[in-house]
C-alpha cells in the first residue's frame, strides 16, 4: 500500500527534559537536519489500554530554593538564623496554595521532593535547599505569581528571610490539543469501527496527568496525543510488559490510524 503522506517512527529518550536525543531536539532541529518533514500529527505510544487517549496534561514547575541563615552553636540557637526553619515556613506557605480541579486533568498537585540542610546536630544550619514539584491544572503563570508573592510575604512575616537563589528547573505549560480536536475525533472513529472500543479523551491516566513525548509536539503546534496498547499501571515498573494479544491488537489499530491519516 502506497501512502499519500510520510510515516515516521522515532524511538527517543528523555521525555522529561527533551534534550538530545529527545523529541524536543527532533522537533527543534533533528528532523530538519536529517531531511525529515515536520510532522502534522504525533502519537506517543504509551500504554493507555487503547480505551483512554491523553490529549491534555497538567503543567510542570520544578522549583529549587536555597535559603540562607546564620550559623551558630546549637546550645544557643537564638544567636543564629535557622535556614531549615525558613525552608519549613516556605513549605507551609506553598502548601496553602488554593488547589484547582479540572474535570479532565484532575487536581493540582504539590510535592516537596528535597529538604536538605545542616552540617551537624549541634549547629544552627546556615543553608538549606528545598524543592517543589508543582503540577497545575491551571496555567503556570498563576502558580508563578503565587510563588513570587509567597516569598515576598515571607520576607516580611519571617524576617530575616533570605533567598540565596531560586531556580526553575522545569517549566511546562498546562494544556494540549484537547478532546475536540479533529485528530482526536478521527482516531476515536477508527478505533471504534475496528474494535468496538469507546475511546475516552482525557488528561489523566490512573491519577497521572502527562502527554509523555507528545508534550513537545503539542508545544510546537503539532497535534500530539498519548495513546497505545497495554496497561498504564504496568508502565515504568520493574517488570513492565505488554501481552501478545495486546500487541497484536495495538498493531492492527495503529495500522488503521495510519491508513486514516496518511492515505
C-alpha positions in Angstrom: 0.0 0.0 0.0 1.4 3.3 -1.0 0.8 6.1 1.5 0.0 9.6 0.5 1.9 11.1 3.4 5.1 10.3 5.4 5.1 7.9 8.3 8.0 8.5 10.7 8.7 6.0 13.5 11.0 7.6 16.2 12.5 6.0 19.3 13.5 8.7 21.7 14.5 9.1 25.3 14.4 11.8 27.9 10.8 12.9 27.6 11.3 14.7 31.0 13.7 17.3 29.6 13.6 16.7 25.9 17.2 17.5 25.2 19.5 15.4 23.0 18.3 12.9 21.8 14.8 13.5 22.8 11.6 14.6 21.0 12.3 18.3 21.9 15.6 18.1 20.0 14.0 16.3 17.0 11.3 19.0 16.6 13.7 21.8 17.1 16.2 20.7 14.5 16.7 16.9 14.4 14.1 16.2 11.8 15.1 19.1 9.6 18.8 18.3 9.8 18.2 14.7 8.7 15.9 15.5 5.9 12.6 14.6 7.5 9.5 16.8 7.2 7.8 18.5 10.1 5.0 16.2 11.3 1.4 17.2 11.3 0.4 14.5 13.9 2.2 12.7 16.6 1.2 9.7 18.7 3.3 8.9 21.8 2.7 5.2 22.1 2.4 5.0 25.9 0.1 2.2 27.2 -3.4 3.6 27.6 -5.3 0.4 27.1 -6.5 1.7 23.7 -9.5 3.0 25.6 -8.0 6.2 27.0 -6.5 8.9 24.9 -4.3 11.5 26.5 -4.9 14.9 24.9 -4.3 17.3 27.9 -1.8 17.4 30.7 -1.2 19.4 33.8 1.7 21.7 33.7 5.0 21.1 35.4 7.1 23.5 37.5 10.1 22.3 39.4 11.3 25.0 41.9 14.6 24.8 43.8 15.2 27.3 46.6 18.4 27.8 48.5 17.6 29.6 51.8 20.3 31.4 53.7 20.6 31.6 57.5 23.2 32.4 60.1 25.3 29.7 61.7 25.5 29.5 65.5 26.1 26.9 68.2 23.1 24.6 68.9 23.3 25.4 72.6 22.3 29.0 71.9 20.3 28.9 68.7 18.9 32.4 69.1 22.3 33.7 68.1 21.8 32.3 64.6 19.1 32.1 61.9 18.0 28.6 61.2 17.8 28.1 57.4 15.9 24.8 57.8 13.2 26.5 59.8 12.9 29.1 57.0 12.5 26.3 54.4 9.8 24.8 56.6 8.0 28.1 56.6 8.2 28.3 52.9 6.9 24.8 52.6 3.9 25.5 54.8 3.1 28.7 52.8 3.4 26.8 49.5 1.1 24.0 50.8 -1.5 26.7 51.3 -1.9 27.2 47.6 -5.6 27.1 46.6 -6.0 23.8 44.8 -7.9 23.9 41.5 -9.6 20.8 39.9 -10.1 20.3 36.2 -12.7 17.8 35.0 -10.2 16.2 32.6 -6.8 16.8 34.2 -7.7 16.4 37.8 -6.4 18.5 40.7 -3.2 20.5 41.1 -0.5 18.6 42.9 2.4 19.8 45.0 5.3 17.6 46.1 8.2 18.6 48.3 11.0 16.5 46.8 14.1 17.6 48.7 14.7 19.2 52.0 18.4 19.3 52.6 20.4 21.4 55.0 22.6 21.4 58.1 26.1 20.2 58.9 25.9 18.8 62.5 23.3 18.1 65.1 24.7 20.9 67.4 25.0 23.6 64.8 22.3 26.0 63.6 22.1 25.4 59.8 23.2 28.4 57.7 21.9 26.9 54.4 19.0 24.8 53.3 17.8 23.6 49.9 14.1 22.8 49.3 12.4 21.8 46.1 8.8 21.8 44.9 7.3 19.7 42.1 4.1 21.5 41.2 1.7 20.1 38.6 -1.0 22.7 38.0 -4.3 22.2 36.1 -4.4 25.9 35.6 -2.0 28.0 33.6 1.5 28.0 35.0 1.5 31.8 35.2 -1.0 31.5 38.1 1.4 29.4 40.1 4.4 31.5 39.3 2.7 34.7 40.5 1.7 32.8 43.7 5.3 31.6 44.4 6.7 35.1 43.9 4.1 36.7 46.1 4.6 34.0 48.8 8.4 34.7 49.0 7.7 38.5 49.3 5.2 37.9 52.1 7.7 35.7 54.0 10.4 38.3 53.8 8.0 40.4 55.9 6.4 37.9 58.2 9.5 35.7 58.7 12.2 38.4 58.7 15.1 37.8 58.3 14.1 35.6 55.3 16.9 35.5 52.8 16.7 33.6 49.5 20.2 32.9 48.3 19.0 31.6 44.9 15.9 30.3 43.2 15.9 28.1 40.0 13.1 26.9 37.9 14.4 23.5 36.8 11.4 22.5 34.6 8.8 24.7 33.1 6.0 23.1 31.2 2.8 24.9 30.3 -0.6 23.3 31.1 -2.5 22.2 28.1 -2.7 20.0 24.9 -4.9 19.8 21.8 -8.0 18.9 23.9 -10.8 16.4 23.3 -12.5 18.3 20.4 -9.5 18.3 18.1 -10.1 16.7 14.7 -7.2 14.3 15.2 -8.9 13.0 18.4 -12.2 12.6 16.6 -10.7 10.7 13.7 -8.8 8.4 15.9 -11.8 7.6 18.1 -13.8 6.9 14.9 -11.2 4.5 13.5 -10.7 2.6 16.8 -14.5 2.4 17.4 -15.0 0.9 13.9 -12.2 -1.6 14.2 -12.6 -2.8 17.8 -15.9 -1.5 19.1 -14.0 0.3 21.9 -15.2 3.7 23.0 -12.1 5.8 23.3 -12.3 8.4 26.1 -10.2 11.6 25.6 -8.8 12.6 28.9 -6.0 14.4 30.7 -5.5 11.9 33.5 -4.2 8.3 33.4 -4.8 6.5 36.7 -4.1 9.8 38.6 -1.2 10.8 36.4 -1.5 13.7 34.0 1.0 13.6 31.2 1.3 13.6 27.5 4.7 12.0 27.5 6.7 12.9 24.4 3.6 14.4 22.9 4.1 17.4 25.2 6.9 18.6 22.9 4.9 18.2 19.7 1.8 19.9 21.3 4.1 22.8 22.4 5.2 23.2 18.8 1.6 23.4 17.4 1.6 19.7 16.2 -1.4 17.6 17.1 0.2 15.4 19.7 -1.6 12.7 21.8 -0.6 9.9 24.1 -2.2 6.6 23.0 -1.3 2.9 22.8 -1.9 -0.6 24.0 -1.1 -2.2 27.3 -2.0 -1.3 30.9 -0.8 2.1 32.1 -0.3 0.8 35.6 2.3 -1.7 34.4 4.4 1.0 32.8 7.6 2.4 34.3 7.7 -0.6 36.7 10.4 -3.2 37.3 8.5 -5.9 35.3 6.6 -3.8 32.8 5.2 -5.8 29.9 2.6 -6.0 27.2 0.8 -9.2 26.4 0.9 -10.8 22.9 -2.8 -10.2 22.4 -2.4 -6.5 23.4 0.5 -6.2 21.0 -1.4 -7.7 18.1 -4.5 -5.5 18.7 -2.3 -2.4 19.1 -0.6 -3.2 15.8 -3.9 -3.5 14.0 -5.3 -0.3 15.5 -2.2 1.7 14.6 -2.3 0.3 11.0 -5.9 1.6 10.8 -4.9 5.0 12.1 -2.0 5.2 9.6 -4.4 4.4 6.8 -6.9 7.0 8.0 -4.3 9.8 8.3 -1.7 9.1 5.6 -3.8 7.9 2.6 
